[in-house]
Amino acid sequence: MIKDVLRLKFDGGFSHDRIAASLGISKGVVTKYIGLAGAAGLDWASACDMDEGDLERRLLQSARRTP
């Protein structure tokens, strides 16, 4: 799911609303994932080769460091 959000945002240029509607999740979840990716220094080029588990761990590590 996280990978799909990042792909649609960075590769597809979709708005948060459109991503949320496309994936059946809330706009808040989309915003959270994109914000965590930014805090972790991830863009689509770096995220596309990661599996979902690695991506989730990277975002959670970033969230723990963000006050």
Chimera marker file (.cmm) of the C-alpha trace (Angstrom):
<marker_set name="trace">
<marker id="1" x="0.000" y="0.000" z="0.000" r="1" g="1" b="0" radius="0.5"/>
<marker id="2" x="2.773" y="2.460" z="0.915" r="1" g="1" b="0" radius="0.5"/>
<marker id="3" x="4.586" y="1.722" z="-2.312" r="1" g="1" b="0" radius="0.5"/>
<marker id="4" x="1.393" y="2.338" z="-4.299" r="1" g="1" b="0" radius="0.5"/>
<marker id="5" x="0.914" y="5.706" z="-2.590" r="1" g="1" b="0" radius="0.5"/>
<marker id="6" x="4.466" y="6.778" z="-3.394" r="1" g="1" b="0" radius="0.5"/>
<marker id="7" x="4.251" y="5.523" z="-6.984" r="1" g="1" b="0" radius="0.5"/>
<marker id="8" x="1.028" y="7.408" z="-7.656" r="1" g="1" b="0" radius="0.5"/>
<marker id="9" x="2.377" y="10.589" z="-6.061" r="1" g="1" b="0" radius="0.5"/>
<marker id="10" x="5.923" y="10.723" z="-7.377" r="1" g="1" b="0" radius="0.5"/>
<marker id="11" x="5.662" y="8.795" z="-10.641" r="1" g="1" b="0" radius="0.5"/>
<marker id="12" x="2.051" y="9.569" z="-11.515" r="1" g="1" b="0" radius="0.5"/>
<marker id="13" x="1.790" y="13.088" z="-10.116" r="1" g="1" b="0" radius="0.5"/>
<marker id="14" x="-1.605" y="12.329" z="-8.559" r="1" g="1" b="0" radius="0.5"/>
<marker id="15" x="-3.133" y="14.597" z="-5.924" r="1" g="1" b="0" radius="0.5"/>
<marker id="16" x="-3.641" y="13.274" z="-2.404" r="1" g="1" b="0" radius="0.5"/>
<marker id="17" x="-7.396" y="13.166" z="-3.024" r="1" g="1" b="0" radius="0.5"/>
<marker id="18" x="-6.991" y="11.139" z="-6.202" r="1" g="1" b="0" radius="0.5"/>
<marker id="19" x="-4.563" y="8.706" z="-4.564" r="1" g="1" b="0" radius="0.5"/>
<marker id="20" x="-6.945" y="8.211" z="-1.643" r="1" g="1" b="0" radius="0.5"/>
<marker id="21" x="-9.879" y="7.550" z="-3.970" r="1" g="1" b="0" radius="0.5"/>
<marker id="22" x="-7.840" y="5.227" z="-6.192" r="1" g="1" b="0" radius="0.5"/>
<marker id="23" x="-6.619" y="3.093" z="-3.299" r="1" g="1" b="0" radius="0.5"/>
<marker id="24" x="-9.695" y="3.298" z="-1.065" r="1" g="1" b="0" radius="0.5"/>
<marker id="25" x="-7.849" y="4.914" z="1.838" r="1" g="1" b="0" radius="0.5"/>
<marker id="26" x="-8.214" y="8.253" z="3.587" r="1" g="1" b="0" radius="0.5"/>
<marker id="27" x="-6.497" y="11.412" z="2.431" r="1" g="1" b="0" radius="0.5"/>
<marker id="28" x="-4.909" y="11.590" z="5.896" r="1" g="1" b="0" radius="0.5"/>
<marker id="29" x="-3.186" y="8.238" z="5.381" r="1" g="1" b="0" radius="0.5"/>
<marker id="30" x="-1.886" y="9.409" z="2.000" r="1" g="1" b="0" radius="0.5"/>
<marker id="31" x="-0.559" y="12.613" z="3.562" r="1" g="1" b="0" radius="0.5"/>
<marker id="32" x="1.054" y="10.645" z="6.406" r="1" g="1" b="0" radius="0.5"/>
<marker id="33" x="2.865" y="8.224" z="4.068" r="1" g="1" b="0" radius="0.5"/>
<marker id="34" x="4.104" y="10.994" z="1.793" r="1" g="1" b="0" radius="0.5"/>
<marker id="35" x="5.252" y="13.077" z="4.761" r="1" g="1" b="0" radius="0.5"/>
<marker id="36" x="7.103" y="10.124" z="6.277" r="1" g="1" b="0" radius="0.5"/>
<marker id="37" x="8.743" y="9.378" z="2.934" r="1" g="1" b="0" radius="0.5"/>
<marker id="38" x="9.919" y="12.979" z="2.714" r="1" g="1" b="0" radius="0.5"/>
<marker id="39" x="11.293" y="12.876" z="6.258" r="1" g="1" b="0" radius="0.5"/>
<marker id="40" x="13.128" y="9.653" z="5.386" r="1" g="1" b="0" radius="0.5"/>
<marker id="41" x="14.587" y="11.239" z="2.261" r="1" g="1" b="0" radius="0.5"/>
<marker id="42" x="12.781" y="8.818" z="-0.047" r="1" g="1" b="0" radius="0.5"/>
<marker id="43" x="11.607" y="9.546" z="-3.548" r="1" g="1" b="0" radius="0.5"/>
<marker id="44" x="10.170" y="7.127" z="-6.097" r="1" g="1" b="0" radius="0.5"/>
<marker id="45" x="13.592" y="6.276" z="-7.552" r="1" g="1" b="0" radius="0.5"/>
<marker id="46" x="14.797" y="5.013" z="-4.182" r="1" g="1" b="0" radius="0.5"/>
<marker id="47" x="11.486" y="3.478" z="-3.058" r="1" g="1" b="0" radius="0.5"/>
<marker id="48" x="10.625" y="1.552" z="-6.225" r="1" g="1" b="0" radius="0.5"/>
<marker id="49" x="13.265" y="-1.133" z="-5.618" r="1" g="1" b="0" radius="0.5"/>
<marker id="50" x="12.323" y="-1.658" z="-1.968" r="1" g="1" b="0" radius="0.5"/>
<marker id="51" x="9.817" y="-4.288" z="-0.914" r="1" g="1" b="0" radius="0.5"/>
<marker id="52" x="6.827" y="-3.204" z="1.140" r="1" g="1" b="0" radius="0.5"/>
<marker id="53" x="8.316" y="-4.454" z="4.427" r="1" g="1" b="0" radius="0.5"/>
<marker id="54" x="11.621" y="-2.627" z="3.975" r="1" g="1" b="0" radius="0.5"/>
<marker id="55" x="9.794" y="0.517" z="2.970" r="1" g="1" b="0" radius="0.5"/>
<marker id="56" x="7.554" y="0.358" z="6.035" r="1" g="1" b="0" radius="0.5"/>
<marker id="57" x="10.545" y="-0.139" z="8.347" r="1" g="1" b="0" radius="0.5"/>
<marker id="58" x="12.345" y="2.822" z="6.787" r="1" g="1" b="0" radius="0.5"/>
<marker id="59" x="9.312" y="5.084" z="7.249" r="1" g="1" b="0" radius="0.5"/>
<marker id="60" x="8.768" y="3.945" z="10.830" r="1" g="1" b="0" radius="0.5"/>
<marker id="61" x="12.422" y="4.592" z="11.688" r="1" g="1" b="0" radius="0.5"/>
<marker id="62" x="12.029" y="8.081" z="10.277" r="1" g="1" b="0" radius="0.5"/>
<marker id="63" x="8.839" y="8.639" z="12.289" r="1" g="1" b="0" radius="0.5"/>
<marker id="64" x="10.601" y="7.682" z="15.516" r="1" g="1" b="0" radius="0.5"/>
<marker id="65" x="13.316" y="10.265" z="14.867" r="1" g="1" b="0" radius="0.5"/>
<marker id="66" x="10.866" y="13.047" z="13.955" r="1" g="1" b="0" radius="0.5"/>
<marker id="67" x="9.745" y="15.024" z="17.046" r="1" g="1" b="0" radius="0.5"/>
<link id1="1" id2="2" r="1" g="1" b="0" radius="0.2"/>
<link id1="2" id2="3" r="1" g="1" b="0" radius="0.2"/>
<link id1="3" id2="4" r="1" g="1" b="0" radius="0.2"/>
<link id1="4" id2="5" r="1" g="1" b="0" radius="0.2"/>
<link id1="5" id2="6" r="1" g="1" b="0" radius="0.2"/>
<link id1="6" id2="7" r="1" g="1" b="0" radius="0.2"/>
<link id1="7" id2="8" r="1" g="1" b="0" radius="0.2"/>
<link id1="8" id2="9" r="1" g="1" b="0" radius="0.2"/>
<link id1="9" id2="10" r="1" g="1" b="0" radius="0.2"/>
<link id1="10" id2="11" r="1" g="1" b="0" radius="0.2"/>
<link id1="11" id2="12" r="1" g="1" b="0" radius="0.2"/>
<link id1="12" id2="13" r="1" g="1" b="0" radius="0.2"/>
<link id1="13" id2="14" r="1" g="1" b="0" radius="0.2"/>
<link id1="14" id2="15" r="1" g="1" b="0" radius="0.2"/>
<link id1="15" id2="16" r="1" g="1" b="0" radius="0.2"/>
<link id1="16" id2="17" r="1" g="1" b="0" radius="0.2"/>
<link id1="17" id2="18" r="1" g="1" b="0" radius="0.2"/>
<link id1="18" id2="19" r="1" g="1" b="0" radius="0.2"/>
<link id1="19" id2="20" r="1" g="1" b="0" radius="0.2"/>
<link id1="20" id2="21" r="1" g="1" b="0" radius="0.2"/>
<link id1="21" id2="22" r="1" g="1" b="0" radius="0.2"/>
<link id1="22" id2="23" r="1" g="1" b="0" radius="0.2"/>
<link id1="23" id2="24" r="1" g="1" b="0" radius="0.2"/>
<link id1="24" id2="25" r="1" g="1" b="0" radius="0.2"/>
<link id1="25" id2="26" r="1" g="1" b="0" radius="0.2"/>
<link id1="26" id2="27" r="1" g="1" b="0" radius="0.2"/>
<link id1="27" id2="28" r="1" g="1" b="0" radius="0.2"/>
<link id1="28" id2="29" r="1" g="1" b="0" radius="0.2"/>
<link id1="29" id2="30" r="1" g="1" b="0" radius="0.2"/>
<link id1="30" id2="31" r="1" g="1" b="0" radius="0.2"/>
<link id1="31" id2="32" r="1" g="1" b="0" radius="0.2"/>
<link id1="32" id2="33" r="1" g="1" b="0" radius="0.2"/>
<link id1="33" id2="34" r="1" g="1" b="0" radius="0.2"/>
<link id1="34" id2="35" r="1" g="1" b="0" radius="0.2"/>
<link id1="35" id2="36" r="1" g="1" b="0" radius="0.2"/>
<link id1="36" id2="37" r="1" g="1" b="0" radius="0.2"/>
<link id1="37" id2="38" r="1" g="1" b="0" radius="0.2"/>
<link id1="38" id2="39" r="1" g="1" b="0" radius="0.2"/>
<link id1="39" id2="40" r="1" g="1" b="0" radius="0.2"/>
<link id1="40" id2="41" r="1" g="1" b="0" radius="0.2"/>
<link id1="41" id2="42" r="1" g="1" b="0" radius="0.2"/>
<link id1="42" id2="43" r="1" g="1" b="0" radius="0.2"/>
<link id1="43" id2="44" r="1" g="1" b="0" radius="0.2"/>
<link id1="44" id2="45" r="1" g="1" b="0" radius="0.2"/>
<link id1="45" id2="46" r="1" g="1" b="0" radius="0.2"/>
<link id1="46" id2="47" r="1" g="1" b="0" radius="0.2"/>
<link id1="47" id2="48" r="1" g="1" b="0" radius="0.2"/>
<link id1="48" id2="49" r="1" g="1" b="0" radius="0.2"/>
<link id1="49" id2="50" r="1" g="1" b="0" radius="0.2"/>
<link id1="50" id2="51" r="1" g="1" b="0" radius="0.2"/>
<link id1="51" id2="52" r="1" g="1" b="0" radius="0.2"/>
<link id1="52" id2="53" r="1" g="1" b="0" radius="0.2"/>
<link id1="53" id2="54" r="1" g="1" b="0" radius="0.2"/>
<link id1="54" id2="55" r="1" g="1" b="0" radius="0.2"/>
<link id1="55" id2="56" r="1" g="1" b="0" radius="0.2"/>
<link id1="56" id2="57" r="1" g="1" b="0" radius="0.2"/>
<link id1="57" id2="58" r="1" g="1" b="0" radius="0.2"/>
<link id1="58" id2="59" r="1" g="1" b="0" radius="0.2"/>
<link id1="59" id2="60" r="1" g="1" b="0" radius="0.2"/>
<link id1="60" id2="61" r="1" g="1" b="0" radius="0.2"/>
<link id1="61" id2="62" r="1" g="1" b="0" radius="0.2"/>
<link id1="62" id2="63" r="1" g="1" b="0" radius="0.2"/>
<link id1="63" id2="64" r="1" g="1" b="0" radius="0.2"/>
<link id1="64" id2="65" r="1" g="1" b="0" radius="0.2"/>
<link id1="65" id2="66" r="1" g="1" b="0" radius="0.2"/>
<link id1="66" id2="67" r="1" g="1" b="0" radius="0.2"/>
</marker_set>
